[in-house]
């Protein structure tokens, strides 16, 4: 899988792009859950990376929405 996302790269994206990325990451997490349950998961570290990327995107989305309401 791809490397983890850098916060600086994520901050440069628009909220629509971040929403799309979040949806893709959640789909990947869902698929990994099934692979783990059936014993087919190869990269165990990918689960952790996807979880952290989801948290990173959600945090930056929250920052953008709070800054939009304050401005």
C-alpha positions in Angstrom: 0.0 0.0 0.0 1.0 3.6 -0.2 2.9 5.5 2.4 1.1 7.3 5.2 -0.1 10.8 4.4 1.8 13.8 5.6 -0.2 16.4 7.5 1.2 19.2 5.3 0.0 17.4 2.2 -3.4 16.9 3.7 -3.8 20.5 4.7 -3.3 21.6 1.1 -6.4 19.7 -0.1 -9.9 21.1 -0.3 -12.7 19.8 2.0 -14.3 17.9 -1.0 -11.0 16.2 -1.7 -10.6 15.3 2.0 -14.1 13.9 2.1 -13.3 11.7 -0.9 -10.0 10.5 0.7 -11.8 9.7 3.9 -14.4 7.6 2.1 -11.6 5.7 0.3 -9.7 5.1 3.5 -12.8 3.8 5.3 -13.4 1.4 2.4 -9.8 0.2 2.6 -10.3 -0.3 6.4 -13.5 -2.2 5.8 -11.8 -4.5 3.3 -8.8 -5.0 5.6 -11.1 -6.1 8.4 -12.6 -8.8 6.3 -9.2 -9.9 5.1 -8.0 -10.1 8.7 -11.1 -12.2 9.7 -10.5 -14.7 6.9 -6.7 -14.9 7.5 -5.9 -13.3 4.1 -4.4 -10.0 5.4 -0.8 -9.7 4.2 0.4 -6.3 5.5 -0.6 -6.1 9.1 1.0 -2.7 9.5 -1.3 -1.3 6.8 -4.2 -1.5 9.3 -2.5 0.9 11.7 -1.5 3.2 8.8 -5.0 3.4 7.5 -6.4 4.1 11.0 -3.9 6.9 11.5 -4.6 8.4 8.1 -8.4 8.4 8.9 -7.7 10.2 12.1 -5.4 12.7 10.4 -8.0 13.5 7.7 -10.8 13.8 10.2 -8.7 16.1 12.4 -7.8 18.4 9.5 -11.5 18.4 8.3 -12.5 19.5 11.8 -9.9 22.2 11.8 -11.0 23.5 8.5 -14.7 23.5 9.5 -14.0 25.3 12.8 -11.8 27.9 11.1 -14.6 28.5 8.5 -17.2 29.2 11.3 -14.8 31.5 13.1 -14.0 33.6 10.0 
